[in-house]
Amino acid sequence: MGTSVDMGEIVATSLLCGVFVLVLVCSHKALKQKSLFGDAAAGWVISVCVALLAVAGLVRFFGLLGSRDPPSGQTGSSGGLDFILLPYVALAIVLVPLSILAVFRKKKKP
């Protein structure tokens, strides 16, 4: 009675974990440079929230991890949630190629 784990779900989970860490580190670094929130603990809490919203938005918009259709009794329209998650998804999508470009740019300088 074991459950079979799809290889695609393993890959998607590992990619989402990588995106979570990337957004967490980048947002914490940005918050640390702008001392808007006082102590370091508040910066970490806000960074974790931003990273969680980015990953939740990626799962919602791209249907990762086998997200299911809404039950038959519900309409499935949650435009408000999509509107809130959209900037976080854009942040996650933009940070990945920018971080890769930053790594290659630093390596080429003598």
ROSE-4610 file (N, C-alpha, C; in Angstrom, 1 decimal, always signed):
// ROSE-4610
residu = [M/M/M/G/G/G/T/T/T/S/S/S/V/V/V/D/D/D/M/M/M/G/G/G/E/E/E/I/I/I/V/V/V/A/A/A/T/T/T/S/S/S/L/L/L/L/L/L/C/C/C/G/G/G/V/V/V/F/F/F/V/V/V/L/L/L/V/V/V/L/L/L/V/V/V/C/C/C/S/S/S/H/H/H/K/K/K/A/A/A/L/L/L/K/K/K/Q/Q/Q/K/K/K/S/S/S/L/L/L/F/F/F/G/G/G/D/D/D/A/A/A/A/A/A/A/A/A/G/G/G/W/W/W/V/V/V/I/I/I/S/S/S/V/V/V/C/C/C/V/V/V/A/A/A/L/L/L/L/L/L/A/A/A/V/V/V/A/A/A/G/G/G/L/L/L/V/V/V/R/R/R/F/F/F/F/F/F/G/G/G/L/L/L/L/L/L/G/G/G/S/S/S/R/R/R/D/D/D/P/P/P/P/P/P/S/S/S/G/G/G/Q/Q/Q/T/T/T/G/G/G/S/S/S/S/S/S/G/G/G/G/G/G/L/L/L/D/D/D/F/F/F/I/I/I/L/L/L/L/L/L/P/P/P/Y/Y/Y/V/V/V/A/A/A/L/L/L/A/A/A/I/I/I/V/V/V/L/L/L/V/V/V/P/P/P/L/L/L/S/S/S/I/I/I/L/L/L/A/A/A/V/V/V/F/F/F/R/R/R/K/K/K/K/K/K/K/K/K/K/K/K/P/P/P]
num = [1/1/1/2/2/2/3/3/3/4/4/4/5/5/5/6/6/6/7/7/7/8/8/8/9/9/9/10/10/10/11/11/11/12/12/12/13/13/13/14/14/14/15/15/15/16/16/16/17/17/17/18/18/18/19/19/19/20/20/20/21/21/21/22/22/22/23/23/23/24/24/24/25/25/25/26/26/26/27/27/27/28/28/28/29/29/29/30/30/30/31/31/31/32/32/32/33/33/33/34/34/34/35/35/35/36/36/36/37/37/37/38/38/38/39/39/39/40/40/40/41/41/41/42/42/42/43/43/43/44/44/44/45/45/45/46/46/46/47/47/47/48/48/48/49/49/49/50/50/50/51/51/51/52/52/52/53/53/53/54/54/54/55/55/55/56/56/56/57/57/57/58/58/58/59/59/59/60/60/60/61/61/61/62/62/62/63/63/63/64/64/64/65/65/65/66/66/66/67/67/67/68/68/68/69/69/69/70/70/70/71/71/71/72/72/72/73/73/73/74/74/74/75/75/75/76/76/76/77/77/77/78/78/78/79/79/79/80/80/80/81/81/81/82/82/82/83/83/83/84/84/84/85/85/85/86/86/86/87/87/87/88/88/88/89/89/89/90/90/90/91/91/91/92/92/92/93/93/93/94/94/94/95/95/95/96/96/96/97/97/97/98/98/98/99/99/99/100/100/100/101/101/101/102/102/102/103/103/103/104/104/104/105/105/105/106/106/106/107/107/107/108/108/108/109/109/109/110/110/110]
x = [+0.8/+0.0/+0.8/+2.0/+2.9/+2.4/+2.7/+2.3/+3.5/+3.2/+4.3/+4.5/+5.8/+6.2/+6.6/+6.0/+6.4/+7.7/+8.5/+9.8/+9.7/+8.6/+8.3/+8.0/+7.4/+7.1/+8.3/+9.3/+10.5/+11.3/+11.4/+12.1/+11.4/+10.1/+9.4/+9.6/+9.6/+9.8/+11.2/+12.2/+13.6/+13.8/+13.1/+13.2/+12.5/+11.4/+10.7/+11.5/+12.2/+13.1/+14.2/+14.8/+15.8/+15.3/+14.2/+13.6/+13.3/+12.8/+12.5/+13.8/+14.9/+16.1/+16.6/+16.6/+17.0/+16.3/+14.9/+14.1/+14.4/+14.5/+14.8/+16.0/+17.1/+18.4/+18.4/+17.9/+17.9/+17.0/+15.8/+14.9/+15.5/+16.2/+16.8/+18.0/+18.7/+19.8/+19.3/+18.2/+17.6/+17.1/+16.4/+15.9/+16.9/+18.0/+19.1/+19.8/+19.9/+20.5/+19.6/+18.3/+17.3/+16.8/+17.3/+16.9/+15.5/+14.5/+13.2/+12.5/+12.9/+12.1/+12.8/+13.9/+14.5/+15.4/+15.0/+15.9/+16.0/+17.0/+17.2/+16.2/+15.5/+14.5/+13.3/+12.9/+11.8/+12.1/+13.4/+13.8/+13.7/+14.1/+14.0/+12.6/+11.7/+10.3/+9.7/+10.0/+9.4/+10.0/+11.3/+11.9/+11.3/+11.0/+10.4/+9.0/+8.2/+6.9/+6.9/+7.8/+8.0/+8.3/+9.2/+9.6/+8.5/+7.7/+6.6/+5.5/+5.3/+4.3/+4.7/+6.0/+6.6/+6.4/+6.7/+6.6/+5.1/+4.2/+2.8/+2.3/+2.7/+2.3/+2.7/+4.0/+4.5/+3.7/+3.3/+2.5/+1.2/+0.6/-0.8/-0.8/+0.1/+0.0/+0.5/+1.5/+2.0/+1.6/+0.7/+0.1/+1.2/+2.2/+3.2/+2.7/+3.3/+3.0/+1.6/+1.1/-0.2/-1.4/-1.4/-2.5/-3.8/-4.8/-6.0/-7.0/-8.0/-9.1/-10.0/-10.7/-11.6/-12.7/-13.3/-14.4/-15.6/-16.4/-17.5/-18.5/-18.6/-19.6/-19.0/-17.7/-17.2/-16.9/-16.9/-16.6/-15.1/-14.3/-12.9/-12.3/-13.1/-12.6/-12.1/-10.8/-10.2/-9.3/-9.9/-9.1/-8.3/-8.9/-8.2/-6.9/-6.9/-5.6/-4.6/-5.1/-4.2/-3.6/-4.3/-3.9/-2.8/-3.0/-2.0/-0.7/-0.8/+0.4/+1.2/+0.6/+1.3/+2.6/+2.7/+4.1/+5.1/+4.7/+5.6/+6.1/+5.2/+5.6/+6.6/+6.3/+7.2/+8.6/+8.6/+9.9/+10.6/+10.0/+10.7/+11.2/+10.4/+10.8/+11.9/+12.0/+13.1/+14.4/+14.3/+15.5/+16.3/+15.7/+16.5/+17.4/+17.0/+18.0/+18.9/+18.5/+19.4/+20.5/+20.2/+21.3/+22.2/+21.7/+22.7/+23.5/+23.0/+23.8/+24.8/+24.4/+25.4/+26.6/+26.3/+27.4/+28.4/+27.8/+28.7/+29.4/+28.8/+29.4/+30.6/+30.5/+31.6/+32.7/+32.5/+33.6/+34.4/+33.9/+34.6/+35.5/+35.3/+36.1/+37.5/+38.6/+39.9/+40.3]
y = [-1.2/+0.0/+1.3/+1.2/+2.3/+3.3/+4.5/+5.5/+5.7/+5.8/+6.0/+7.5/+7.9/+9.3/+9.5/+10.5/+10.8/+11.6/+11.3/+12.0/+13.5/+13.8/+15.2/+16.0/+15.4/+16.0/+16.3/+15.3/+15.5/+16.6/+16.7/+17.8/+19.1/+19.2/+20.4/+20.9/+19.9/+20.3/+20.8/+20.2/+20.6/+22.0/+22.3/+23.6/+24.6/+24.3/+25.2/+25.5/+24.5/+24.8/+25.7/+25.5/+26.4/+27.8/+28.0/+29.3/+30.0/+29.2/+29.7/+30.2/+29.5/+29.9/+31.2/+31.2/+32.3/+33.6/+33.5/+34.7/+35.1/+34.1/+34.4/+35.2/+34.7/+35.4/+36.8/+36.9/+38.2/+39.2/+38.8/+39.7/+40.1/+39.2/+39.6/+40.5/+40.3/+41.2/+42.6/+42.7/+44.0/+44.7/+43.9/+44.5/+44.9/+44.2/+44.6/+45.9/+46.1/+47.4/+48.6/+48.4/+49.4/+49.1/+49.9/+49.6/+50.2/+49.7/+50.1/+49.5/+48.3/+47.5/+47.3/+48.0/+48.0/+46.8/+45.8/+44.7/+43.7/+42.8/+41.7/+40.7/+40.4/+39.4/+39.8/+41.0/+41.5/+41.3/+41.6/+41.4/+39.9/+39.0/+37.6/+37.1/+37.6/+37.3/+37.7/+39.0/+39.5/+38.8/+38.4/+37.7/+36.3/+35.6/+34.3/+34.4/+35.4/+35.6/+35.9/+36.7/+37.0/+35.8/+35.0/+33.7/+32.7/+32.6/+31.7/+32.1/+33.4/+33.9/+33.7/+33.8/+33.6/+32.2/+31.2/+29.8/+29.4/+30.0/+29.7/+30.2/+31.4/+31.9/+31.1/+30.6/+29.7/+28.4/+27.9/+26.6/+26.9/+28.0/+28.4/+28.7/+29.5/+29.9/+28.9/+28.1/+27.1/+25.7/+25.5/+24.2/+23.1/+23.6/+22.6/+21.8/+20.7/+19.7/+19.2/+19.0/+18.3/+19.1/+20.4/+21.1/+20.7/+20.6/+20.0/+21.1/+20.7/+21.6/+21.7/+22.9/+23.1/+22.0/+21.7/+20.8/+21.3/+20.4/+20.7/+21.7/+21.9/+22.9/+24.3/+24.5/+25.8/+26.3/+27.6/+28.1/+28.2/+28.3/+28.3/+29.7/+30.7/+32.1/+32.7/+32.9/+33.6/+34.7/+35.6/+36.7/+37.5/+37.7/+38.5/+37.9/+36.6/+35.9/+35.9/+35.7/+35.8/+37.2/+38.2/+39.6/+39.9/+39.3/+39.5/+38.7/+37.5/+36.7/+37.1/+37.8/+38.1/+38.8/+39.9/+40.5/+39.6/+38.6/+37.7/+36.7/+36.3/+35.4/+36.1/+37.3/+38.1/+38.2/+38.4/+38.5/+37.2/+36.1/+34.8/+34.5/+34.9/+34.6/+35.4/+36.7/+37.6/+37.3/+36.9/+36.7/+35.5/+34.5/+33.3/+33.7/+34.3/+34.6/+35.7/+36.6/+37.7/+37.2/+36.2/+35.7/+34.8/+34.1/+33.4/+34.4/+35.4/+36.5/+37.1/+37.3/+37.9/+37.0/+35.7/+34.8/+34.8/+34.7/+34.7/+36.1/+37.1/+38.4/+38.6/+38.1/+38.2/+37.3/+36.2/+35.3/+35.9/+36.7/+37.2/+38.4/+39.0/+40.2/+39.7/+40.3/+39.8/+40.3]
z = [+0.0/+0.0/+0.0/-0.5/-0.6/-1.7/-1.5/-2.5/-3.5/-4.7/-5.7/-5.8/-5.8/-5.9/-7.4/-8.0/-9.3/-9.4/-10.3/-10.4/-10.7/-11.4/-11.7/-10.4/-9.4/-8.2/-7.4/-7.4/-6.7/-7.3/-8.6/-9.3/-9.0/-9.0/-8.8/-7.3/-6.4/-5.0/-4.8/-5.4/-5.2/-5.9/-7.0/-7.6/-6.8/-6.2/-5.3/-4.1/-3.5/-2.4/-2.7/-3.9/-4.4/-4.6/-5.1/-5.3/-4.0/-3.0/-1.7/-1.0/-1.1/-0.5/-1.2/-2.5/-3.3/-3.0/-2.9/-2.6/-1.1/-0.3/+1.2/+1.3/+0.7/+0.9/+0.2/-1.0/-1.7/-1.0/-0.5/+0.2/+1.5/+2.2/+3.5/+3.3/+2.3/+2.0/+1.6/+0.9/+0.5/+1.7/+2.6/+3.8/+4.8/+4.8/+5.7/+5.2/+3.9/+3.4/+3.7/+3.7/+4.0/+5.4/+6.4/+7.8/+8.1/+7.4/+7.6/+8.8/+9.1/+10.1/+11.4/+11.7/+13.0/+13.2/+14.0/+14.4/+13.3/+13.4/+12.4/+12.4/+13.5/+13.6/+12.7/+12.7/+11.8/+10.4/+10.0/+8.6/+8.2/+9.1/+8.7/+8.6/+9.5/+9.4/+8.1/+7.7/+6.5/+5.3/+5.3/+4.2/+4.1/+5.2/+5.1/+4.5/+5.0/+4.4/+2.9/+2.5/+1.0/+0.3/+0.8/+0.1/+0.1/+1.2/+1.2/+0.2/+0.1/-0.9/-2.3/-2.5/-3.9/-4.3/-3.4/-3.7/-3.8/-3.0/-3.1/-4.4/-4.8/-6.1/-7.3/-7.2/-8.3/-8.4/-7.2/-7.2/-7.8/-7.4/-7.9/-9.4/-9.9/-11.3/-12.2/-11.8/-12.8/-12.5/-11.5/-11.2/-10.8/-10.1/-9.7/-8.6/-8.3/-7.2/-7.3/-8.5/-8.7/-8.1/-8.2/-7.6/-8.3/-7.5/-8.1/-8.4/-9.2/-9.6/-8.3/-8.3/-7.1/-7.1/-5.9/-5.9/-6.8/-7.1/-8.1/-7.6/-6.3/-5.8/-5.8/-6.0/-6.0/-7.4/-7.6/-8.9/-9.2/-8.2/-8.5/-8.8/-8.7/-9.0/-7.8/-7.7/-6.6/-7.1/-7.8/-8.5/-7.5/-6.3/-5.3/-4.8/-4.6/-4.3/-5.4/-6.6/-7.7/-7.9/-7.6/-7.7/-6.7/-5.5/-4.4/-4.7/-5.2/-5.4/-6.6/-7.6/-8.8/-8.6/-7.8/-7.6/-7.0/-6.2/-5.6/-6.6/-7.5/-8.6/-9.5/-9.8/-10.7/-10.0/-8.7/-8.0/-8.1/-7.9/-8.0/-9.4/-10.4/-11.8/-12.2/-11.7/-12.1/-11.4/-10.1/-9.3/-9.8/-10.3/-10.8/-11.9/-13.0/-14.1/-13.7/-12.8/-12.4/-11.5/-10.7/-9.8/-10.7/-11.7/-12.6/-13.3/-13.8/-14.5/-13.6/-12.4/-11.4/-11.1/-11.1/-10.8/-12.0/-13.2/-14.4/-14.6/-14.2/-14.4/-13.4/-12.2/-11.3/-11.7/-12.3/-12.7/-13.8/-14.7/-15.8/-15.5/-14.4/-14.0/-13.5/-14.0/-13.6/-12.2]
